[in-house]
Amino acid sequence: MKISLSVAMLALALVLFAPAARAADVTADDTARFLAGLQPSAGSPLLPLTTNPAWQRHAKFFDAAFAELEQQQLSKVRNWSAANLAAPKSTMFYMFAGPDFLYANAFHSRATTYVLSGLEPTGGVSDLTALQPEAVAVALDNIERSLWSLLNFSFFNTRQMKADLDVSEVNGTLPILYVFLARSGMTIRDVKPVTLDGNGALYVGVDVSAWSNARGTRIVFAGADGVEKMLYYFSTDLSNSGLKTSGFLKFCATLAPGDSLIKSASYLMHLRDFSAVRNFILANSATIVQDDSGIPLAQYDPRKWRFFPFGRYLGPIERLFPGLYQPSYAELFARARPIDFGIGYRWRPNESNVLLSVRLPSERTAAAEAGPSSATQPERTRPRKPRASSPPSGSWR
């Protein structure tokens, strides 16, 4: 009788705890590979799900889409970066990025800490082994649709992404980050939720979301070289009022100086209500790579920066962003060098613009700010216009 009872209890325990054990065996890296249309590791509980025709179609679709993106865009961006960003910092900031790790990594592949931010919530990924095949198929289809605009035009349609990923099983930016990391050849080692308090203190794996305006995820990963890197994504409001209580910029300051990327930023930093994030980037960046939707040229101090324009400046798309044409930008880009890729809202290669701004060394900045002696030089009544410079050599910082 006792033996029978023990056997029954053991059987019940196996039934009750088997799903939890199975979920624990599903690693974040295997989940990322599965969502990205790549084979999970041998012995993964997700491996049987790859026999689903919906997953096999998904894998073929992503194989083709990412191969084309690599050929047409990412490889060219990496080549441009290798030729023009000679002394990268270990940190890169990508404000208004959403989950766009693809271009963060393409422009700044040598960074070891990536800080991405946007309004989109982090969300999460359920235990895929516990879902019905139909639910998995829907989740995969939603991921494909949410990535359509970025794969084709280099930027997210945030409304479409929110609609496609606003489901309980696979939602928010986390599954997109998973896909981009896996398709970039990265291995995910650890994933934890993170939260910031108003002073910028980081809480890892602790739920303090009730009193935080900046929360997200921290992903530890490595590439083929085995170098461990860290990706932070924060869902937070980057307007002046949102930044007052979030602690986000205070956290970023602990990682500065860094290199910044600004792309398809809706021209928000042209507005007074986004002056805080704009000023942070200007004060804490060694280099800034942006299209014209980033920081207005008039906000740069030409005594502190050298400018290297690439591509072609046609101005904002007027029906979407009226009244934001910059004559000084057009003058600067009259001497721009060509690029063979497209980014931003004008995504065609012959219509895109990239401005690389390089902070001058402090001693040169100080000399420039001091200016020529007033006894020998007339006083300047107008600020000097920014001039295009020759491409930087490998020795600048």
Secondary structure, DSSP 4 states (H G I P E B T S, - for coil): -HHHHHHHHHHHHHHHHHHHHHHHHS-HHHHHHHHTT-PPPTT-TTGGGGGSHHHHHHHHHHHHHHHHHIIIIIHHHHHHHHHH--S--SEEEETT-TT-HHHHHHH-TT-SEEEEEESS---EE--GGGS-HHHHHHHHHHHHHHTHHHHHHSS--HHHHHHHT-SSSEESSHHHHHHHHHHTT-EEEEEEEEEE-TT--EEES---GGG-SEEEEEEEEE-TT--EEEEEEEEE--SHHHHHHH-HHHHHHTT-SEEEEE-S-TTGGGSGGGHHHHHHHHHHEEEEEE-TTSS-GGGS-TTTEEEEEEE------TTTSTT---HHHHHHHTTPBP-SS--SSS-SGGG-EEEEEEEPPHHHHHHHHH-S-TTTSPPPSSPPPP-B-PPP-TT--
